């Protein structure tokens, strides 16, 4: 299992626009092979910063999804909301706590 985590800062006044674009992207991704869930989180200490997290069964599923998303207008619109500060990290899930 893998998690794809993107951290970034959104331009002043564009958070609501970014949320709407993220939700549109999430709706389009619904049912993607291997996708276990998606979350958008807003940093409580830095109002314009946040995280987008997705859970994937395999690296192949994630790679296929990313390749399919290249060039999609909603993704370009989302990137345009960033200040230029964003980074994506792929992590192996090493342990889980099912009681959480």
Secondary structure, 3 states (H helix, E strand, C coil): CEEEEEEEEECCCCHHHHHHHHHHHHHHHCCCCCEEEEEEEECCCCCCEEEEEEEECCHHHHHHHHHHHCCCHHHHHHHHHEEEEEEEEEEECCCCCCCC
